[in-house]
């Protein structure tokens, strides 16, 4: 059984469509990802299922899966991903991608191809400095009165392939092997694992890769690290051993939208301003909480914020009072004179409001377009105006 949903839409199913096992999986494994409740429609009891902002493929064990498709195009999601990952992510855009499943398959196939190319050129060899005590000296010692042979401590450099960067590759391949069913891709992954396992230990990899300056000839390791982190972080939480028709890949769209916007702002404007994402600003007072601001622009010289933004990944066509209060409170606390609400669509009522000394605007990204310059067009003009008002020249 396959359940197909659209992001931010509710799927209604007659009683009995969901088996007890499916209900148990959704309520226990996917409680963070879905809301499941029961309603009566025209006198019939119906199960209602809605995603909590997530898109992707969610396995239901051997009985099927849940597929949640995004409300925007997958090419736009790809642009969000590439912007969120930064300049070090250099990867060809996918072709003929119509679903998140196609997108995840492209990411896995790209990762496997890059590992194959790196193996063909040779893995990164890393030297480590070690120190140990040598064996006692044997034989007769000529010289001062030495009652027992001393231990000689030695320091030396030892190299090998068994280090963090290569261990991350093997760990990622091990996870992808059980999440892919395409025979050719599985065979390629297993061949890579077999070749790597003779030189690298399989160790669990936790957290983000540590920042490393790779040698110029091994700069592709940055892309491998980035892709590895993306794949490991977004695999479905329930990936048991077994074949799936598609990679069980999950994206939280509000977070991805925020990361994509912040990444684009950084890549476009960081030469002139400081871009802060998820900026934690403690409130004044004892045991006070912190504001966590989605995105802020700060003057590089004074470190003073002059604009704060709150990303609103929802279909609202006009800002709510709560949204206005939230972002203006951010501006008041940071001393910023500008506040913006950023939406993932341009079907909104453009707000030009003044809240005390704070100028508030709502603008949208046109994700109905396939061209990135058109997608960011209105927001680009808005940021340009802010920079000019703050006496910062805009450089495209």
N, C-alpha and C positions, 0 to 999 in steps of 0.2 A: 504494500500500500504506500502510495506517495501522496503527501499533502502539499498542495501548492498555495502559497500565500504571496501577497504583495505587501511590501513594507507599509506600515501605518494603516492597513486595512484588516478587518476582522473576518475570519472564516467561520461560517456557521455550518454545523454538521448535525444531521439527525441522530438521535440517541441510537447507539449500537454501532455507529461507523467506527468509533475509536474502541479498540479492544482494551480490556483491563490492563494488559501489559503496556500498551502505548500510553495510556493515561498515567500509569505508574512512572514510566520513563520521563514523560513531560513534567510531571509534578516533582520528581526527585532529582533527575539529572539536569533538566533544563528549566528549573524554576526561575533562575536568573535571566533567562532568555525569552520566556513566553509567559503570557497570562492565559490561564484556562479556567473558564467558569461556565455555569449552566444557566440558560435563560429559556423562557417560553415564548415562542413566536407562533401566533395564530393557534394557540392551544397545544402545540407540540413542544416537547422538551428538546432543546438543542444544546450542543456543545459549542462554545465560542472560543476560538483560539486567535491570539494576537501577539505579534512580536513586540518585544520591548526595545525596539530600535536596532535589532540585529538583522542582518541578511546573511544568506549562505545556505549550506547543506548541513542538516542535523540528522545523523543516523538514528534510527529507531531499532537497532539491532537487526535481526534477520527478517523483521516484518516490514521494513521499508524505511522511509526517511521523510523529513520535513524540508521543503525548499522554500526559502523566502527570497524573493527577488526585489531589487531596489526600485524606488520610485523614479530614480534618475538613470541615465544610460550608463552602461558598464565602461564605456570609454571615458566618461566623466569620473567614475570611480578610479579608473587607472590614473587619471591626472591627479586626483586627490592623493593616491598612494605615492606616486613619484614625487609630488611636492612635499609630502610629509616625511619622506625618507631622505631628502636632502640631495645635494649636488653629487655625493659620492655614488648615488644609485644611477648607473648607466645601463639601461636595458631597452631593448627594442619594444615598441608598443605592440600589443596584440592585434591580430587581424580577425575579423569575423567573430567577434566576441559578443554574445547575446545574453549571457547569464553570468552570475557569480561563479557557477561551476566551470564555465569556459575560462573565466579569468584566473581561477585558482589553478586549473590545469596548465595554463600558460606559465604561471609563476613556477610551478614544479618542474615543468619541462625546461624552462630557462635555467633554473638552478642546476639541474642534472647536466645540461649542456655545458654550463660554465665549469662544473667540476671536471667533466671529461676533458675540456680544453686545458684546464690547469694541470691535470695528471699527464697529459701528453707533453706539456712543457716542463713538467717537474714540480714537485711540491716544495714548499718553503722549508728550508733547513734552518733550524734555530740552535744557536750555541747557548749553553748555560754554564756558568762558573760554579764548580764544585770544590769542596775541600774535605779531606778525610785523613785519618791517621794511617800511615803505612805500617807494614809488618815490622816486628823487631829486627834490628840488624843482626845478621848471623856472622859468625866467625870472630876473629880476635881484633879488638880495638887497640890500636897503638896510640898512646897519648896520655892525657891526664888520667887520674884514678877514676874510672867509671865502673861502678859496681854492677850496673845492670844496663843492658842495651837499651838505648832510647827509642821512642816512637817518633818517626819522622812525619810531620804533617805536610801534606802536599796540596797545592791549589792548581787546578787545571781546568781547561775549557773542554766541554764535551758536547758534541752536536748530535742532532737527530731530528726525525720527523714527528716524534711523539710529543707535541706541544698543543697549547690551547686552540690555536687557529685551525689546525688540522683535526683536532678532536671534535671541534664544533661541526666540521663537515661530516664526519662519520656519524655523530649523534643525530644530525638532521636527516641524513639518508636513512638511518634506522627507523625514524619516525615516519618518513614518507613511504617507506616500503609497505607498511601495513595500511596506508591510507590511499593506495593507488591500485586500480585493477587493470588498467590498460597493459596488456601482456608485454608489449615492446618496452614500455617505460619501466615496468617492474623488473624486466630482465636487465635493463641498463643500470638500474639502481643496485641490483644484487651483484652485478659484475664490478661496479665501483666499490661496493662494500668489501667484496672479497679481496680486491687489490689493496685497499687501504688497511684492512685488518692485519695484514702481514707486517705493517710498519707502525700502526697507531693503535693505542688502547681505546676501547669503547668506554667512555666515562660520561656520566650525566652532566649536562651543561645547564646551569641555572643563571638567569639574569641576562643582561645585555652584554655584548662583547666589550672588553676593556679597550679604550682608545689606544690604537697602535699605529705607529708610522711605519707602514710597510715599505720595503725597498721598491724602487721605481719599477723593476721588472716583475714585481709581485703585487702591483697596485690593484689587480682584480680581486684580491682577498677582501678589500673593503666592500665591494659589491656582494661577494659571497657572504660576508658577515651580515650585511644589511638584509639580504634575501633570507638568510637563515633565521634571523630574528623575526622577520615578518611571518614566515611560515610557521615557526614554532609557537609564536604568540597567538596565531589565529586559526590553528587547527581546532576542530570541534572538541569540546570537552569529553566526548564519548567516542574514542577511536579504538575499539577492540580489534584484536587480530581478525582479519578477514577482508574479503574484497568488497570494495564499494565501486559503484559505477562512476562516481566522481569523487574528487578529493573533498572530505568533509571539512570545509573551510568556512570560517565565520568572521564577519566584520561588524563592529559596532559603529553604525553610521554617524551618530552625533559626535563621537570621539574622532572618527576619521575626518569628518568635515572640519572640525576644529584644527586637527593636526595639518590638514591640507592647506587651510587658510593661513595658519601660522608659518608653514614652510614656504608658501608663496610670498608672504610678506617679507620673510627673512631673505629669501633669494633675490627679491626685487629691490628692497629698500634698506638692507642692513649696512650699506656703505654710508648712509646718511643718518640713520637712527638706530637705536637699540630696540630689538624686538624681544619682548618677554612673553612666554607662554606659561599658563598655569602659575601666574605670579602670586605668591603667598604674601599677603599684607596683613600683619597682626594689627588688631584693633587696640586702642588705648584702654588701659585699665587692668586690674588684676584678674588673672585666669580668663582673659578674654579670648574669643575665637579669632580665626583669621579669615579674611576675605581671600578667595582663590579666584583670581581674575583670568578669564580665558586668554586674552591677548592684550598687551599694552605696548605703546610706542613711547620711548623715553629719549630725551635729548642726550646725546653722547657726552657732551661737555659737562652739563649740570646734573646728569642722572635723574632729572625731573620728568615725570610722566606728563605728556601733553594730550594723550588720547588713550582711551580704554575701550575695548570691544567685548561684546558678549555674542557668541555664535548661537543661533537659534535654528537647529535642524528640525523644523516643523513646518506644517503647511499653513500656518496663520498668515493672513493677508494684511494684518495690521498689528502693531505692537500692543500688548496688553499693559494694563496699569502696573501689574507686578513686574513685567519685563523692564518697563521704564524706571520703576523705583530701584530695581536691582542694579542696573548699569549706572544710573546716576549716583547711587550710593558709593559705587566703586570710584567714580570720578571725584566725589567729595573727599573721600578718604585719601586718595593719592594726590589730590591737588590738580588733576587734569581738567582742562577747560572744555574738552570734547569727549563725547560718548557716542558709541555707535552700536547698533543692533544689526548683525549680519545674518541674512537668510539664504538658503540654498536655491532660491527661485526668485524671479523678478516680478512675479504676480503679487506685488505688495503695494499697499498705500504708502508712498514715500512720506515719512514723518520728518518735519523740520520744526523741532520744538526747542524752547528755551526753558530750562529748569533752573531758576536763579541765574548764576553766571555760567551755567553749563549749556553748551549747544549740543543737542541730541539729534541724530539722524538715523534712519533705518534704510539700508540698501541691500540689494540682493545680487547673488551670482546667477547668471543666466545659464543654468546647466542643461537647458533644452538645446543649446547650441553645441556643435561638435568642435568649434574652434576655441582654443583656450583664451586668446586675446578678446574674443567676444564674451566668453564666460565671465571674465574678470573686468570687463570694460567699465561698468558703472562704479565698481569698487575702486578700480585703479584711478579714476578721475577724482573720487572722493578723497583717497589718500593723498593724491597730488595736491588737492586744494589744502589739505591739512598741513602738508609740508611747506607750502608757500606761505600760509598764514603764520607758520612758526619760523619763517625766514630760513628755510632749508630748501636748497635747490633740488628739484626732482631729477633723477637720472634714470632713464629707462634702460 
